Amino acid sequence: MALPIHPFDSARDYEIRLASKLIKDAYPASANVHFVQIDKVDPPKKDMIKYLEAEKFGGPVPQIPRVLYAYYYTDTFDFNKALVNVTIGHIITKVKQPKGVIGPLLPDDVMEWEEVCNNHPLVKAEIEKLKLPPGYTVRNDPWIYATDDAQERRPLCQFFMYVLAGNGHSESNHYSLPLKFSPVFECFSKKFIRMDYLPGGFDATITPTTPWQQVPAVEYHPDLSGETVARDVKPLIITQPEGPSFTVEGSKVKWQGWEFRVAFTSREGFAVYDVSFKGRQVLYRIALSEMTVPYGDPRAPYHRKQAFDLGDYGFGANSNHLFLGCDCLGLIKYLDGHGIHSNGEPFVIPNSICMHEQDNGLLYKHVNYRTQNAVIARKREFVVQTIATVANYDYIVNLKFVNDGSIDIEARASGILSTLPIDENVKVPWGTIVGPNVMAPYHQHILSFRIDPAIDGHKNSVVADDVVKLPTDENNPYGIGFVTNRTFVEKAGHVDQSPFTNRTYKIINENIINPVSKNPVGYKIAMPARQMSLADPDSFNVKRAKFSTEQVWVTKYNDHQLFAAGEFTNQSQSDTGLGVWANGIDKVRNEDLVVWATLGFTHTPRVEDFPVMPVETHNIHLVPFNFFDKNPALDLPQSRQTFNKSTLYSSNQEEAQSCCKTKV
């Protein structure tokens, strides 16, 4: 029997069909409504708090309508947004957006535009000039056009061109064979705009297309790499013979004291709602909010190379079909995602989200040196994971719920570097040569995670704690003392980084005092100091992504303020998100607030990142800080050989003697 739909649940296929039908019926057939994204709208928080309270205590829950948003174009190439109440089948509003507001790209459209580009007569003429060897062809990557002109209002797409080696293999690495011409087309109308030519030297000098100088492709696929598969890698099999320690009912997950709901979203990949640990509220909602990837090559047209992977494309819309035994290991529970076609018809993205538990070494240990008795518990994590492939890059986003009450936010970058052509014997200071005549430019990945806290309730505060030396005086005569100084964030804005005072950020509830520490209960945001955006403050890179300039932001909660750079980022010219909401005016102390944690990593590529990149991993930890009255993991079973059933490395597999036995 199907569970009733919950207000936090992912959009259903029948809801998407109803929303698209109502919108299409509101226009004449000639309008040719062309959808690019349809998904659910989060319900109003004030209503959901009442709903969750009633749900918790078994009372009747209030009826909350299901509302979907739809982004779409019409035959005049106008971009529109509609809100549809799919509970009663009613269009709440449909609004034509101002000229120059451009929606996210639909994967189907991008695939079609690839063919349009390669088959255009002017592009084919340019390809002819290459005089490619027999069997060699050209492949392109459609790229977000971004912004360098405040007057540009057309939806544009820049195509970077590559040679596809003549080996007949679909997975041959075209990124290792970049070309020096780059067509620009208008989206939807498919009109050719111009041909850009790419520099290959130290400066911005460009040259006409000439016959291609043949160089070998740098291949990554096992069929082509020329590498012998290692035979000494034995299976490492993760089993749970007694079954999982978690349960999943619909979107509701319970594991080791944690309870929360997981929902697929087209833009964020997934969001996690109503998070509690051992019966106490921790978070109302958490998700990746946005990621911008600005490149550091100053030559035109690369100065425009800045993607917003969530707002321009959508992590969920580009999420992978995860396969058992490949992306997630162990006993796996999958959740499906959904995409849409341009006619509004939904389709399933199978296994878009995987969930499982994993061991991560010791959680705590102490050996009484007098008795040699050991107390040992293992760290176990419940992982919620999605993987999105956005053209060349593959991003793995994990939320790991830990059995000590902490949460690990993890982002991993893999895939293939975005590459540019470079002339023989030329080096540039803003990139690394990773193969013959191929350069990988320096760039940054700057992610914003939106954390909507509920630390023992919805009235929270944010503080910055600095560790400082005490002056040497009568109270500190030996000059060794140090203390913490606490600063409250009073108004919406950002918190400066201060690594040399060991600054830590904490979300606290001033209304709930820990009975042991006598301080407010809270959670610490543990993240190392990171380099933020390197672009000039007056550049479009910064104007469009204010969030990328600071590590921690705090704003007052408002419904529908979910995306750090604003709702529409494709060719945006200003930040309509944190650039507006972090206004220095709204009171955020002891209020319903939102924390935006910026995870930035500057990538100066190395040769070893090519032709496919080993994961680069970065983390933010949310750690209980004076939240409990003692270590909350003392109820975990002790780590014993009878429980873990490890084996010795030995030819006769002699019985292991437990290193963690106790004499007590």
URHU-V199643 format. One record per residue. N is the residue number from 1. PSI is psi in whole degrees, 0 to 359 (NA if undefined). Layout:
BEGIN
N|PSI ; N|PSI
END
This chain:
BEGIN
1|129 ; 2|139 ; 3|148 ; 4|150 ; 5|137 ; 6|148 ; 7|333 ; 8|351 ; 9|155 ; 10|157 ; 11|140 ; 12|156 ; 13|321 ; 14|331 ; 15|318 ; 16|317 ; 17|318 ; 18|315 ; 19|314 ; 20|324 ; 21|314 ; 22|320 ; 23|314 ; 24|322 ; 25|341 ; 26|356 ; 27|155 ; 28|154 ; 29|329 ; 30|346 ; 31|338 ; 32|58 ; 33|129 ; 34|106 ; 35|146 ; 36|340 ; 37|136 ; 38|130 ; 39|176 ; 40|155 ; 41|134 ; 42|137 ; 43|158 ; 44|135 ; 45|322 ; 46|325 ; 47|322 ; 48|328 ; 49|318 ; 50|319 ; 51|312 ; 52|325 ; 53|314 ; 54|320 ; 55|319 ; 56|321 ; 57|9 ; 58|17 ; 59|175 ; 60|132 ; 61|143 ; 62|152 ; 63|123 ; 64|116 ; 65|147 ; 66|125 ; 67|134 ; 68|148 ; 69|155 ; 70|132 ; 71|132 ; 72|160 ; 73|159 ; 74|182 ; 75|341 ; 76|6 ; 77|23 ; 78|141 ; 79|135 ; 80|155 ; 81|134 ; 82|150 ; 83|131 ; 84|125 ; 85|104 ; 86|355 ; 87|320 ; 88|357 ; 89|57 ; 90|133 ; 91|118 ; 92|313 ; 93|152 ; 94|127 ; 95|128 ; 96|127 ; 97|155 ; 98|151 ; 99|133 ; 100|345 ; 101|123 ; 102|137 ; 103|177 ; 104|160 ; 105|139 ; 106|129 ; 107|321 ; 108|318 ; 109|318 ; 110|317 ; 111|321 ; 112|318 ; 113|330 ; 114|314 ; 115|320 ; 116|315 ; 117|307 ; 118|335 ; 119|1 ; 120|138 ; 121|320 ; 122|327 ; 123|318 ; 124|324 ; 125|322 ; 126|321 ; 127|323 ; 128|325 ; 129|341 ; 130|334 ; 131|56 ; 132|150 ; 133|158 ; 134|136 ; 135|343 ; 136|141 ; 137|185 ; 138|137 ; 139|153 ; 140|158 ; 141|114 ; 142|129 ; 143|145 ; 144|133 ; 145|329 ; 146|213 ; 147|134 ; 148|7 ; 149|115 ; 150|345 ; 151|352 ; 152|125 ; 153|349 ; 154|144 ; 155|114 ; 156|161 ; 157|132 ; 158|130 ; 159|121 ; 160|131 ; 161|145 ; 162|156 ; 163|136 ; 164|117 ; 165|152 ; 166|44 ; 167|359 ; 168|9 ; 169|129 ; 170|337 ; 171|12 ; 172|143 ; 173|90 ; 174|337 ; 175|343 ; 176|358 ; 177|64 ; 178|150 ; 179|171 ; 180|16 ; 181|150 ; 182|101 ; 183|150 ; 184|129 ; 185|157 ; 186|130 ; 187|154 ; 188|306 ; 189|338 ; 190|28 ; 191|132 ; 192|130 ; 193|306 ; 194|171 ; 195|117 ; 196|145 ; 197|139 ; 198|137 ; 199|150 ; 200|357 ; 201|197 ; 202|327 ; 203|193 ; 204|13 ; 205|134 ; 206|158 ; 207|156 ; 208|160 ; 209|131 ; 210|171 ; 211|139 ; 212|132 ; 213|112 ; 214|128 ; 215|156 ; 216|143 ; 217|147 ; 218|106 ; 219|148 ; 220|336 ; 221|139 ; 222|331 ; 223|338 ; 224|344 ; 225|341 ; 226|2 ; 227|145 ; 228|127 ; 229|130 ; 230|129 ; 231|353 ; 232|14 ; 233|110 ; 234|156 ; 235|138 ; 236|97 ; 237|129 ; 238|119 ; 239|155 ; 240|85 ; 241|336 ; 242|9 ; 243|176 ; 244|160 ; 245|3 ; 246|160 ; 247|148 ; 248|122 ; 249|106 ; 250|239 ; 251|358 ; 252|126 ; 253|136 ; 254|130 ; 255|121 ; 256|43 ; 257|344 ; 258|143 ; 259|136 ; 260|171 ; 261|143 ; 262|132 ; 263|135 ; 264|142 ; 265|145 ; 266|326 ; 267|312 ; 268|346 ; 269|298 ; 270|158 ; 271|147 ; 272|131 ; 273|156 ; 274|62 ; 275|127 ; 276|155 ; 277|122 ; 278|41 ; 279|3 ; 280|137 ; 281|140 ; 282|309 ; 283|146 ; 284|319 ; 285|145 ; 286|139 ; 287|158 ; 288|129 ; 289|316 ; 290|159 ; 291|129 ; 292|143 ; 293|89 ; 294|141 ; 295|154 ; 296|7 ; 297|117 ; 298|354 ; 299|143 ; 300|144 ; 301|12 ; 302|341 ; 303|342 ; 304|1 ; 305|94 ; 306|113 ; 307|150 ; 308|98 ; 309|334 ; 310|311 ; 311|326 ; 312|329 ; 313|306 ; 314|118 ; 315|318 ; 316|317 ; 317|335 ; 318|22 ; 319|154 ; 320|153 ; 321|107 ; 322|140 ; 323|142 ; 324|131 ; 325|2 ; 326|295 ; 327|327 ; 328|133 ; 329|146 ; 330|209 ; 331|111 ; 332|139 ; 333|126 ; 334|150 ; 335|136 ; 336|152 ; 337|188 ; 338|152 ; 339|177 ; 340|155 ; 341|169 ; 342|339 ; 343|2 ; 344|1 ; 345|126 ; 346|158 ; 347|158 ; 348|134 ; 349|100 ; 350|142 ; 351|46 ; 352|331 ; 353|133 ; 354|147 ; 355|135 ; 356|169 ; 357|152 ; 358|154 ; 359|141 ; 360|46 ; 361|200 ; 362|140 ; 363|315 ; 364|157 ; 365|142 ; 366|134 ; 367|123 ; 368|108 ; 369|341 ; 370|321 ; 371|347 ; 372|16 ; 373|138 ; 374|141 ; 375|121 ; 376|131 ; 377|148 ; 378|147 ; 379|120 ; 380|145 ; 381|144 ; 382|120 ; 383|130 ; 384|119 ; 385|142 ; 386|156 ; 387|128 ; 388|133 ; 389|114 ; 390|93 ; 391|250 ; 392|330 ; 393|147 ; 394|128 ; 395|130 ; 396|121 ; 397|123 ; 398|138 ; 399|123 ; 400|115 ; 401|124 ; 402|151 ; 403|11 ; 404|12 ; 405|2 ; 406|164 ; 407|131 ; 408|117 ; 409|123 ; 410|133 ; 411|132 ; 412|134 ; 413|132 ; 414|202 ; 415|215 ; 416|137 ; 417|143 ; 418|122 ; 419|160 ; 420|157 ; 421|147 ; 422|141 ; 423|159 ; 424|136 ; 425|25 ; 426|137 ; 427|146 ; 428|153 ; 429|358 ; 430|22 ; 431|171 ; 432|132 ; 433|123 ; 434|1 ; 435|179 ; 436|116 ; 437|30 ; 438|132 ; 439|141 ; 440|114 ; 441|153 ; 442|147 ; 443|173 ; 444|147 ; 445|116 ; 446|109 ; 447|142 ; 448|121 ; 449|126 ; 450|119 ; 451|111 ; 452|97 ; 453|158 ; 454|62 ; 455|98 ; 456|36 ; 457|178 ; 458|0 ; 459|103 ; 460|167 ; 461|159 ; 462|136 ; 463|155 ; 464|122 ; 465|124 ; 466|140 ; 467|122 ; 468|153 ; 469|144 ; 470|146 ; 471|148 ; 472|111 ; 473|198 ; 474|335 ; 475|345 ; 476|60 ; 477|337 ; 478|359 ; 479|31 ; 480|358 ; 481|147 ; 482|153 ; 483|176 ; 484|141 ; 485|133 ; 486|132 ; 487|129 ; 488|142 ; 489|112 ; 490|322 ; 491|156 ; 492|131 ; 493|207 ; 494|167 ; 495|128 ; 496|148 ; 497|148 ; 498|74 ; 499|332 ; 500|358 ; 501|14 ; 502|42 ; 503|133 ; 504|147 ; 505|138 ; 506|145 ; 507|121 ; 508|162 ; 509|103 ; 510|345 ; 511|349 ; 512|119 ; 513|131 ; 514|127 ; 515|341 ; 516|305 ; 517|341 ; 518|19 ; 519|162 ; 520|146 ; 521|153 ; 522|180 ; 523|139 ; 524|138 ; 525|102 ; 526|112 ; 527|136 ; 528|157 ; 529|138 ; 530|152 ; 531|131 ; 532|196 ; 533|134 ; 534|357 ; 535|156 ; 536|142 ; 537|332 ; 538|2 ; 539|157 ; 540|328 ; 541|320 ; 542|319 ; 543|327 ; 544|344 ; 545|66 ; 546|329 ; 547|335 ; 548|358 ; 549|346 ; 550|154 ; 551|325 ; 552|129 ; 553|151 ; 554|128 ; 555|161 ; 556|142 ; 557|135 ; 558|140 ; 559|142 ; 560|7 ; 561|82 ; 562|340 ; 563|123 ; 564|326 ; 565|8 ; 566|174 ; 567|319 ; 568|112 ; 569|341 ; 570|114 ; 571|25 ; 572|159 ; 573|349 ; 574|160 ; 575|117 ; 576|16 ; 577|250 ; 578|334 ; 579|339 ; 580|315 ; 581|328 ; 582|67 ; 583|358 ; 584|9 ; 585|311 ; 586|134 ; 587|133 ; 588|0 ; 589|129 ; 590|45 ; 591|171 ; 592|107 ; 593|171 ; 594|136 ; 595|133 ; 596|109 ; 597|124 ; 598|120 ; 599|106 ; 600|136 ; 601|129 ; 602|124 ; 603|106 ; 604|101 ; 605|153 ; 606|162 ; 607|326 ; 608|349 ; 609|359 ; 610|144 ; 611|347 ; 612|141 ; 613|124 ; 614|145 ; 615|139 ; 616|124 ; 617|135 ; 618|148 ; 619|152 ; 620|133 ; 621|133 ; 622|114 ; 623|129 ; 624|132 ; 625|103 ; 626|28 ; 627|323 ; 628|171 ; 629|357 ; 630|181 ; 631|118 ; 632|358 ; 633|15 ; 634|346 ; 635|2 ; 636|148 ; 637|142 ; 638|146 ; 639|114 ; 640|152 ; 641|326 ; 642|334 ; 643|316 ; 644|331 ; 645|51 ; 646|163 ; 647|155 ; 648|149 ; 649|108 ; 650|147 ; 651|328 ; 652|8 ; 653|46 ; 654|152 ; 655|133 ; 656|144 ; 657|125 ; 658|128 ; 659|353 ; 660|25 ; 661|162 ; 662|151 ; 663|355 ; 664|NA
END
